[in-house]
Amino acid sequence: MLGMALLLEKTPLTTQQQDYLTTMQQAGHQLLMLINDVLDLTKITSRPQPLVQAPFDVLSTLQGAQQTVGA
């Protein structure tokens, strides 16, 4: 899906179509992150892993979720 979105991005789009494409890409990235989290959880439950702290921008994450849900 993300590969097709990249191809679509290279075509002429109206503003509304561009907004839809942006939403589709964000949703695709969120889905990919969710799948990766599930795979990580599977690894954690199969064998203990040390926790790694990583900084992230809460505001940016919430805005992305709001834009995806609000679209």
PDB file of N, CA, C and O in Angstrom:
ATOM      1  N   MET A   1       0.826  -1.181   0.000  1.00  0.00           N
ATOM      2  CA  MET A   1       0.000   0.000   0.000  1.00  0.00           C
ATOM      3  C   MET A   1       0.878   1.257   0.000  1.00  0.00           C
ATOM      4  O   MET A   1       0.617   2.200  -0.746  1.00  0.00           O
ATOM      5  N   LEU A   2       1.906   1.265   0.828  1.00  0.00           N
ATOM      6  CA  LEU A   2       2.765   2.452   0.883  1.00  0.00           C
ATOM      7  C   LEU A   2       3.527   2.644  -0.418  1.00  0.00           C
ATOM      8  O   LEU A   2       3.771   3.776  -0.834  1.00  0.00           O
ATOM      9  N   GLY A   3       3.904   1.544  -1.062  1.00  0.00           N
ATOM     10  CA  GLY A   3       4.592   1.643  -2.346  1.00  0.00           C
ATOM     11  C   GLY A   3       3.700   2.242  -3.424  1.00  0.00           C
ATOM     12  O   GLY A   3       4.141   3.067  -4.225  1.00  0.00           O
ATOM     13  N   MET A   4       2.449   1.819  -3.434  1.00  0.00           N
ATOM     14  CA  MET A   4       1.508   2.377  -4.400  1.00  0.00           C
ATOM     15  C   MET A   4       1.242   3.852  -4.110  1.00  0.00           C
ATOM     16  O   MET A   4       1.064   4.648  -5.032  1.00  0.00           O
ATOM     17  N   ALA A   5       1.216   4.211  -2.837  1.00  0.00           N
ATOM     18  CA  ALA A   5       1.016   5.616  -2.472  1.00  0.00           C
ATOM     19  C   ALA A   5       2.190   6.467  -2.969  1.00  0.00           C
ATOM     20  O   ALA A   5       1.998   7.603  -3.402  1.00  0.00           O
ATOM     21  N   LEU A   6       3.401   5.912  -2.903  1.00  0.00           N
ATOM     22  CA  LEU A   6       4.558   6.650  -3.418  1.00  0.00           C
ATOM     23  C   LEU A   6       4.444   6.863  -4.924  1.00  0.00           C
ATOM     24  O   LEU A   6       4.785   7.930  -5.433  1.00  0.00           O
ATOM     25  N   LEU A   7       3.966   5.852  -5.626  1.00  0.00           N
ATOM     26  CA  LEU A   7       3.769   6.009  -7.070  1.00  0.00           C
ATOM     27  C   LEU A   7       2.684   7.041  -7.360  1.00  0.00           C
ATOM     28  O   LEU A   7       2.834   7.872  -8.256  1.00  0.00           O
ATOM     29  N   LEU A   8       1.607   6.987  -6.611  1.00  0.00           N
ATOM     30  CA  LEU A   8       0.509   7.927  -6.791  1.00  0.00           C
ATOM     31  C   LEU A   8       0.953   9.358  -6.518  1.00  0.00           C
ATOM     32  O   LEU A   8       0.485  10.297  -7.161  1.00  0.00           O
ATOM     33  N   GLU A   9       1.857   9.513  -5.563  1.00  0.00           N
ATOM     34  CA  GLU A   9       2.359  10.840  -5.188  1.00  0.00           C
ATOM     35  C   GLU A   9       3.073  11.526  -6.362  1.00  0.00           C
ATOM     36  O   GLU A   9       3.154  12.754  -6.411  1.00  0.00           O
ATOM     37  N   LYS A  10       3.584  10.733  -7.298  1.00  0.00           N
ATOM     38  CA  LYS A  10       4.327  11.284  -8.428  1.00  0.00           C
ATOM     39  C   LYS A  10       3.417  11.721  -9.575  1.00  0.00           C
ATOM     40  O   LYS A  10       3.898  12.215 -10.595  1.00  0.00           O
ATOM     41  N   THR A  11       2.110  11.543  -9.410  1.00  0.00           N
ATOM     42  CA  THR A  11       1.160  11.930 -10.451  1.00  0.00           C
ATOM     43  C   THR A  11       0.519  13.268 -10.087  1.00  0.00           C
ATOM     44  O   THR A  11       0.533  13.655  -8.918  1.00  0.00           O
ATOM     45  N   PRO A  12      -0.038  13.975 -11.058  1.00  0.00           N
ATOM     46  CA  PRO A  12      -0.725  15.233 -10.738  1.00  0.00           C
ATOM     47  C   PRO A  12      -2.002  14.949  -9.938  1.00  0.00           C
ATOM     48  O   PRO A  12      -2.826  14.131 -10.346  1.00  0.00           O
ATOM     49  N   LEU A  13      -2.158  15.626  -8.803  1.00  0.00           N
ATOM     50  CA  LEU A  13      -3.306  15.431  -7.923  1.00  0.00           C
ATOM     51  C   LEU A  13      -3.942  16.767  -7.574  1.00  0.00           C
ATOM     52  O   LEU A  13      -3.265  17.793  -7.497  1.00  0.00           O
ATOM     53  N   THR A  14      -5.246  16.739  -7.366  1.00  0.00           N
ATOM     54  CA  THR A  14      -5.921  17.934  -6.853  1.00  0.00           C
ATOM     55  C   THR A  14      -5.566  18.080  -5.383  1.00  0.00           C
ATOM     56  O   THR A  14      -4.992  17.173  -4.780  1.00  0.00           O
ATOM     57  N   THR A  15      -5.904  19.211  -4.818  1.00  0.00           N
ATOM     58  CA  THR A  15      -5.624  19.444  -3.394  1.00  0.00           C
ATOM     59  C   THR A  15      -6.344  18.411  -2.534  1.00  0.00           C
ATOM     60  O   THR A  15      -5.772  17.899  -1.571  1.00  0.00           O
ATOM     61  N   GLN A  16      -7.570  18.108  -2.868  1.00  0.00           N
ATOM     62  CA  GLN A  16      -8.331  17.128  -2.086  1.00  0.00           C
ATOM     63  C   GLN A  16      -7.700  15.741  -2.213  1.00  0.00           C
ATOM     64  O   GLN A  16      -7.591  15.013  -1.226  1.00  0.00           O
ATOM     65  N   GLN A  17      -7.288  15.381  -3.417  1.00  0.00           N
ATOM     66  CA  GLN A  17      -6.645  14.087  -3.613  1.00  0.00           C
ATOM     67  C   GLN A  17      -5.327  14.018  -2.847  1.00  0.00           C
ATOM     68  O   GLN A  17      -4.984  12.976  -2.287  1.00  0.00           O
ATOM     69  N   GLN A  18      -4.591  15.125  -2.823  1.00  0.00           N
ATOM     70  CA  GLN A  18      -3.330  15.169  -2.070  1.00  0.00           C
ATOM     71  C   GLN A  18      -3.596  14.982  -0.583  1.00  0.00           C
ATOM     72  O   GLN A  18      -2.842  14.287   0.098  1.00  0.00           O
ATOM     73  N   ASP A  19      -4.659  15.596  -0.073  1.00  0.00           N
ATOM     74  CA  ASP A  19      -5.017  15.416   1.338  1.00  0.00           C
ATOM     75  C   ASP A  19      -5.354  13.959   1.632  1.00  0.00           C
ATOM     76  O   ASP A  19      -4.937  13.410   2.652  1.00  0.00           O
ATOM     77  N   TYR A  20      -6.114  13.335   0.726  1.00  0.00           N
ATOM     78  CA  TYR A  20      -6.453  11.922   0.896  1.00  0.00           C
ATOM     79  C   TYR A  20      -5.198  11.054   0.869  1.00  0.00           C
ATOM     80  O   TYR A  20      -5.063  10.121   1.661  1.00  0.00           O
ATOM     81  N   LEU A  21      -4.288  11.366  -0.038  1.00  0.00           N
ATOM     82  CA  LEU A  21      -3.046  10.609  -0.152  1.00  0.00           C
ATOM     83  C   LEU A  21      -2.212  10.750   1.119  1.00  0.00           C
ATOM     84  O   LEU A  21      -1.656   9.768   1.610  1.00  0.00           O
ATOM     85  N   THR A  22      -2.124  11.960   1.649  1.00  0.00           N
ATOM     86  CA  THR A  22      -1.373  12.184   2.881  1.00  0.00           C
ATOM     87  C   THR A  22      -1.969  11.373   4.024  1.00  0.00           C
ATOM     88  O   THR A  22      -1.241  10.755   4.801  1.00  0.00           O
ATOM     89  N   THR A  23      -3.290  11.378   4.122  1.00  0.00           N
ATOM     90  CA  THR A  23      -3.968  10.599   5.161  1.00  0.00           C
ATOM     91  C   THR A  23      -3.694   9.111   4.968  1.00  0.00           C
ATOM     92  O   THR A  23      -3.438   8.396   5.937  1.00  0.00           O
ATOM     93  N   MET A  24      -3.747   8.645   3.729  1.00  0.00           N
ATOM     94  CA  MET A  24      -3.489   7.237   3.436  1.00  0.00           C
ATOM     95  C   MET A  24      -2.065   6.846   3.815  1.00  0.00           C
ATOM     96  O   MET A  24      -1.839   5.770   4.367  1.00  0.00           O
ATOM     97  N   GLN A  25      -1.105   7.722   3.518  1.00  0.00           N
ATOM     98  CA  GLN A  25       0.280   7.439   3.847  1.00  0.00           C
ATOM     99  C   GLN A  25       0.490   7.409   5.362  1.00  0.00           C
ATOM    100  O   GLN A  25       1.189   6.537   5.877  1.00  0.00           O
ATOM    101  N   GLN A  26      -0.110   8.351   6.065  1.00  0.00           N
ATOM    102  CA  GLN A  26       0.019   8.377   7.517  1.00  0.00           C
ATOM    103  C   GLN A  26      -0.610   7.136   8.139  1.00  0.00           C
ATOM    104  O   GLN A  26      -0.044   6.540   9.055  1.00  0.00           O
ATOM    105  N   ALA A  27      -1.777   6.748   7.642  1.00  0.00           N
ATOM    106  CA  ALA A  27      -2.439   5.550   8.160  1.00  0.00           C
ATOM    107  C   ALA A  27      -1.594   4.316   7.866  1.00  0.00           C
ATOM    108  O   ALA A  27      -1.491   3.421   8.705  1.00  0.00           O
ATOM    109  N   GLY A  28      -0.996   4.262   6.694  1.00  0.00           N
ATOM    110  CA  GLY A  28      -0.130   3.135   6.338  1.00  0.00           C
ATOM    111  C   GLY A  28       1.083   3.048   7.240  1.00  0.00           C
ATOM    112  O   GLY A  28       1.465   1.959   7.669  1.00  0.00           O
ATOM    113  N   HIS A  29       1.695   4.195   7.532  1.00  0.00           N
ATOM    114  CA  HIS A  29       2.849   4.205   8.444  1.00  0.00           C
ATOM    115  C   HIS A  29       2.431   3.810   9.857  1.00  0.00           C
ATOM    116  O   HIS A  29       3.162   3.096  10.542  1.00  0.00           O
ATOM    117  N   GLN A  30       1.269   4.266  10.296  1.00  0.00           N
ATOM    118  CA  GLN A  30       0.778   3.880  11.621  1.00  0.00           C
ATOM    119  C   GLN A  30       0.521   2.373  11.678  1.00  0.00           C
ATOM    120  O   GLN A  30       0.844   1.727  12.674  1.00  0.00           O
ATOM    121  N   LEU A  31      -0.055   1.815  10.618  1.00  0.00           N
ATOM    122  CA  LEU A  31      -0.305   0.379  10.565  1.00  0.00           C
ATOM    123  C   LEU A  31       1.006  -0.390  10.581  1.00  0.00           C
ATOM    124  O   LEU A  31       1.120  -1.409  11.262  1.00  0.00           O
ATOM    125  N   LEU A  32       1.992   0.087   9.840  1.00  0.00           N
ATOM    126  CA  LEU A  32       3.298  -0.555   9.832  1.00  0.00           C
ATOM    127  C   LEU A  32       3.928  -0.519  11.227  1.00  0.00           C
ATOM    128  O   LEU A  32       4.514  -1.506  11.672  1.00  0.00           O
ATOM    129  N   MET A  33       3.808   0.608  11.905  1.00  0.00           N
ATOM    130  CA  MET A  33       4.331   0.706  13.273  1.00  0.00           C
ATOM    131  C   MET A  33       3.607  -0.265  14.200  1.00  0.00           C
ATOM    132  O   MET A  33       4.236  -0.896  15.051  1.00  0.00           O
ATOM    133  N   LEU A  34       2.293  -0.389  14.042  1.00  0.00           N
ATOM    134  CA  LEU A  34       1.521  -1.314  14.866  1.00  0.00           C
ATOM    135  C   LEU A  34       1.964  -2.754  14.626  1.00  0.00           C
ATOM    136  O   LEU A  34       2.138  -3.518  15.575  1.00  0.00           O
ATOM    137  N   ILE A  35       2.143  -3.121  13.372  1.00  0.00           N
ATOM    138  CA  ILE A  35       2.603  -4.476  13.054  1.00  0.00           C
ATOM    139  C   ILE A  35       3.981  -4.723  13.653  1.00  0.00           C
ATOM    140  O   ILE A  35       4.236  -5.791  14.210  1.00  0.00           O
ATOM    141  N   ASN A  36       4.871  -3.741  13.540  1.00  0.00           N
ATOM    142  CA  ASN A  36       6.203  -3.880  14.132  1.00  0.00           C
ATOM    143  C   ASN A  36       6.120  -4.018  15.650  1.00  0.00           C
ATOM    144  O   ASN A  36       6.868  -4.795  16.242  1.00  0.00           O
ATOM    145  N   ASP A  37       5.211  -3.268  16.284  1.00  0.00           N
ATOM    146  CA  ASP A  37       5.034  -3.386  17.729  1.00  0.00           C
ATOM    147  C   ASP A  37       4.541  -4.774  18.114  1.00  0.00           C
ATOM    148  O   ASP A  37       4.993  -5.339  19.110  1.00  0.00           O
ATOM    149  N   VAL A  38       3.616  -5.329  17.331  1.00  0.00           N
ATOM    150  CA  VAL A  38       3.117  -6.682  17.602  1.00  0.00           C
ATOM    151  C   VAL A  38       4.255  -7.689  17.464  1.00  0.00           C
ATOM    152  O   VAL A  38       4.398  -8.589  18.292  1.00  0.00           O
ATOM    153  N   LEU A  39       5.061  -7.537  16.421  1.00  0.00           N
ATOM    154  CA  LEU A  39       6.201  -8.438  16.246  1.00  0.00           C
ATOM    155  C   LEU A  39       7.195  -8.293  17.390  1.00  0.00           C
ATOM    156  O   LEU A  39       7.742  -9.290  17.863  1.00  0.00           O
ATOM    157  N   ASP A  40       7.437  -7.060  17.843  1.00  0.00           N
ATOM    158  CA  ASP A  40       8.320  -6.837  18.990  1.00  0.00           C
ATOM    159  C   ASP A  40       7.750  -7.483  20.246  1.00  0.00           C
ATOM    160  O   ASP A  40       8.488  -8.084  21.027  1.00  0.00           O
ATOM    161  N   LEU A  41       6.452  -7.362  20.441  1.00  0.00           N
ATOM    162  CA  LEU A  41       5.803  -7.967  21.602  1.00  0.00           C
ATOM    163  C   LEU A  41       5.949  -9.487  21.567  1.00  0.00           C
ATOM    164  O   LEU A  41       6.158 -10.125  22.598  1.00  0.00           O
ATOM    165  N   THR A  42       5.837 -10.050  20.382  1.00  0.00           N
ATOM    166  CA  THR A  42       6.019 -11.492  20.233  1.00  0.00           C
ATOM    167  C   THR A  42       7.430 -11.896  20.635  1.00  0.00           C
ATOM    168  O   THR A  42       7.623 -12.919  21.292  1.00  0.00           O
ATOM    169  N   LYS A  43       8.419 -11.094  20.242  1.00  0.00           N
ATOM    170  CA  LYS A  43       9.804 -11.377  20.635  1.00  0.00           C
ATOM    171  C   LYS A  43       9.969 -11.275  22.144  1.00  0.00           C
ATOM    172  O   LYS A  43      10.640 -12.104  22.759  1.00  0.00           O
ATOM    173  N   ILE A  44       9.354 -10.256  22.739  1.00  0.00           N
ATOM    174  CA  ILE A  44       9.485 -10.039  24.184  1.00  0.00           C
ATOM    175  C   ILE A  44       8.887 -11.206  24.956  1.00  0.00           C
ATOM    176  O   ILE A  44       9.459 -11.655  25.949  1.00  0.00           O
ATOM    177  N   THR A  45       7.742 -11.696  24.504  1.00  0.00           N
ATOM    178  CA  THR A  45       7.104 -12.792  25.228  1.00  0.00           C
ATOM    179  C   THR A  45       7.837 -14.107  25.021  1.00  0.00           C
ATOM    180  O   THR A  45       7.718 -15.012  25.847  1.00  0.00           O
ATOM    181  N   SER A  46       8.600 -14.234  23.925  1.00  0.00           N
ATOM    182  CA  SER A  46       9.331 -15.472  23.695  1.00  0.00           C
ATOM    183  C   SER A  46      10.661 -15.495  24.442  1.00  0.00           C
ATOM    184  O   SER A  46      11.131 -16.559  24.844  1.00  0.00           O
ATOM    185  N   ARG A  47      11.254 -14.350  24.622  1.00  0.00           N
ATOM    186  CA  ARG A  47      12.493 -14.263  25.412  1.00  0.00           C
ATOM    187  C   ARG A  47      12.636 -12.836  25.947  1.00  0.00           C
ATOM    188  O   ARG A  47      12.359 -11.867  25.241  1.00  0.00           O
ATOM    189  N   PRO A  48      13.064 -12.724  27.183  1.00  0.00           N
ATOM    190  CA  PRO A  48      13.186 -11.375  27.784  1.00  0.00           C
ATOM    191  C   PRO A  48      14.189 -10.503  27.020  1.00  0.00           C
ATOM    192  O   PRO A  48      15.250 -10.963  26.598  1.00  0.00           O
ATOM    193  N   GLN A  49      13.817  -9.238  26.862  1.00  0.00           N
ATOM    194  CA  GLN A  49      14.667  -8.251  26.197  1.00  0.00           C
ATOM    195  C   GLN A  49      14.850  -7.057  27.132  1.00  0.00           C
ATOM    196  O   GLN A  49      13.933  -6.710  27.876  1.00  0.00           O
ATOM    197  N   PRO A  50      16.030  -6.422  27.100  1.00  0.00           N
ATOM    198  CA  PRO A  50      16.180  -5.205  27.897  1.00  0.00           C
ATOM    199  C   PRO A  50      15.354  -4.073  27.297  1.00  0.00           C
ATOM    200  O   PRO A  50      15.246  -3.960  26.076  1.00  0.00           O
ATOM    201  N   LEU A  51      14.772  -3.237  28.151  1.00  0.00           N
ATOM    202  CA  LEU A  51      13.993  -2.088  27.685  1.00  0.00           C
ATOM    203  C   LEU A  51      14.933  -0.966  27.257  1.00  0.00           C
ATOM    204  O   LEU A  51      15.949  -0.714  27.905  1.00  0.00           O
ATOM    205  N   VAL A  52      14.591  -0.309  26.180  1.00  0.00           N
ATOM    206  CA  VAL A  52      15.371   0.813  25.671  1.00  0.00           C
ATOM    207  C   VAL A  52      14.475   2.038  25.687  1.00  0.00           C
ATOM    208  O   VAL A  52      13.385   2.028  25.115  1.00  0.00           O
ATOM    209  N   GLN A  53      14.934   3.091  26.341  1.00  0.00           N
ATOM    210  CA  GLN A  53      14.170   4.332  26.354  1.00  0.00           C
ATOM    211  C   GLN A  53      14.523   5.147  25.114  1.00  0.00           C
ATOM    212  O   GLN A  53      15.696   5.309  24.776  1.00  0.00           O
ATOM    213  N   ALA A  54      13.493   5.655  24.443  1.00  0.00           N
ATOM    214  CA  ALA A  54      13.710   6.463  23.243  1.00  0.00           C
ATOM    215  C   ALA A  54      12.807   7.688  23.314  1.00  0.00           C
ATOM    216  O   ALA A  54      11.619   7.564  23.613  1.00  0.00           O
ATOM    217  N   PRO A  55      13.353   8.860  23.045  1.00  0.00           N
ATOM    218  CA  PRO A  55      12.521  10.068  23.075  1.00  0.00           C
ATOM    219  C   PRO A  55      11.557  10.091  21.894  1.00  0.00           C
ATOM    220  O   PRO A  55      11.857   9.569  20.821  1.00  0.00           O
ATOM    221  N   PHE A  56      10.397  10.705  22.110  1.00  0.00           N
ATOM    222  CA  PHE A  56       9.448  10.917  21.024  1.00  0.00           C
ATOM    223  C   PHE A  56       8.646  12.167  21.337  1.00  0.00           C
ATOM    224  O   PHE A  56       8.548  12.597  22.486  1.00  0.00           O
ATOM    225  N   ASP A  57       8.083  12.733  20.298  1.00  0.00           N
ATOM    226  CA  ASP A  57       7.329  13.978  20.412  1.00  0.00           C
ATOM    227  C   ASP A  57       5.847  13.649  20.603  1.00  0.00           C
ATOM    228  O   ASP A  57       5.170  13.260  19.652  1.00  0.00           O
ATOM    229  N   VAL A  58       5.347  13.805  21.827  1.00  0.00           N
ATOM    230  CA  VAL A  58       3.970  13.461  22.146  1.00  0.00           C
ATOM    231  C   VAL A  58       2.996  14.294  21.316  1.00  0.00           C
ATOM    232  O   VAL A  58       2.021  13.763  20.783  1.00  0.00           O
ATOM    233  N   LEU A  59       3.253  15.581  21.207  1.00  0.00           N
ATOM    234  CA  LEU A  59       2.357  16.471  20.462  1.00  0.00           C
ATOM    235  C   LEU A  59       2.251  16.045  18.997  1.00  0.00           C
ATOM    236  O   LEU A  59       1.151  15.967  18.451  1.00  0.00           O
ATOM    237  N   SER A  60       3.379  15.771  18.370  1.00  0.00           N
ATOM    238  CA  SER A  60       3.384  15.339  16.977  1.00  0.00           C
ATOM    239  C   SER A  60       2.640  14.019  16.808  1.00  0.00           C
ATOM    240  O   SER A  60       1.906  13.841  15.835  1.00  0.00           O
ATOM    241  N   THR A  61       2.823  13.105  17.736  1.00  0.00           N
ATOM    242  CA  THR A  61       2.135  11.816  17.679  1.00  0.00           C
ATOM    243  C   THR A  61       0.629  11.993  17.796  1.00  0.00           C
ATOM    244  O   THR A  61      -0.131  11.385  17.043  1.00  0.00           O
ATOM    245  N   LEU A  62       0.199  12.818  18.733  1.00  0.00           N
ATOM    246  CA  LEU A  62      -1.232  13.051  18.920  1.00  0.00           C
ATOM    247  C   LEU A  62      -1.842  13.789  17.734  1.00  0.00           C
ATOM    248  O   LEU A  62      -2.967  13.492  17.332  1.00  0.00           O
ATOM    249  N   GLN A  63      -1.111  14.747  17.171  1.00  0.00           N
ATOM    250  CA  GLN A  63      -1.617  15.466  16.002  1.00  0.00           C
ATOM    251  C   GLN A  63      -1.765  14.528  14.808  1.00  0.00           C
ATOM    252  O   GLN A  63      -2.729  14.629  14.050  1.00  0.00           O
ATOM    253  N   GLY A  64      -0.811  13.619  14.644  1.00  0.00           N
ATOM    254  CA  GLY A  64      -0.899  12.646  13.564  1.00  0.00           C
ATOM    255  C   GLY A  64      -2.099  11.724  13.737  1.00  0.00           C
ATOM    256  O   GLY A  64      -2.798  11.411  12.773  1.00  0.00           O
ATOM    257  N   ALA A  65      -2.329  11.293  14.970  1.00  0.00           N
ATOM    258  CA  ALA A  65      -3.484  10.437  15.240  1.00  0.00           C
ATOM    259  C   ALA A  65      -4.784  11.195  14.998  1.00  0.00           C
ATOM    260  O   ALA A  65      -5.732  10.645  14.437  1.00  0.00           O
ATOM    261  N   GLN A  66      -4.830  12.451  15.418  1.00  0.00           N
ATOM    262  CA  GLN A  66      -6.022  13.268  15.231  1.00  0.00           C
ATOM    263  C   GLN A  66      -6.313  13.471  13.745  1.00  0.00           C
ATOM    264  O   GLN A  66      -7.465  13.399  13.317  1.00  0.00           O
ATOM    265  N   GLN A  67      -5.269  13.722  12.966  1.00  0.00           N
ATOM    266  CA  GLN A  67      -5.454  13.948  11.540  1.00  0.00           C
ATOM    267  C   GLN A  67      -5.945  12.661  10.865  1.00  0.00           C
ATOM    268  O   GLN A  67      -6.803  12.710   9.983  1.00  0.00           O
ATOM    269  N   THR A  68      -5.408  11.524  11.276  1.00  0.00           N
ATOM    270  CA  THR A  68      -5.823  10.257  10.687  1.00  0.00           C
ATOM    271  C   THR A  68      -7.268   9.936  11.032  1.00  0.00           C
ATOM    272  O   THR A  68      -8.030   9.522  10.158  1.00  0.00           O
ATOM    273  N   VAL A  69      -7.657  10.118  12.277  1.00  0.00           N
ATOM    274  CA  VAL A  69      -9.011   9.815  12.710  1.00  0.00           C
ATOM    275  C   VAL A  69     -10.001  10.846  12.185  1.00  0.00           C
ATOM    276  O   VAL A  69     -11.130  10.503  11.834  1.00  0.00           O
ATOM    277  N   GLY A  70      -9.586  12.100  12.131  1.00  0.00           N
ATOM    278  CA  GLY A  70     -10.463  13.178  11.716  1.00  0.00           C
ATOM    279  C   GLY A  70     -10.705  13.241  10.214  1.00  0.00           C
ATOM    280  O   GLY A  70     -11.618  13.930   9.759  1.00  0.00           O
ATOM    281  N   ALA A  71      -9.904  12.537   9.456  1.00  0.00           N
ATOM    282  CA  ALA A  71     -10.036  12.612   7.977  1.00  0.00           C
ATOM    283  C   ALA A  71     -11.221  11.840   7.469  1.00  0.00           C
ATOM    284  O   ALA A  71     -11.464  11.806   6.263  1.00  0.00           O
TER     285      ALA A  71
END
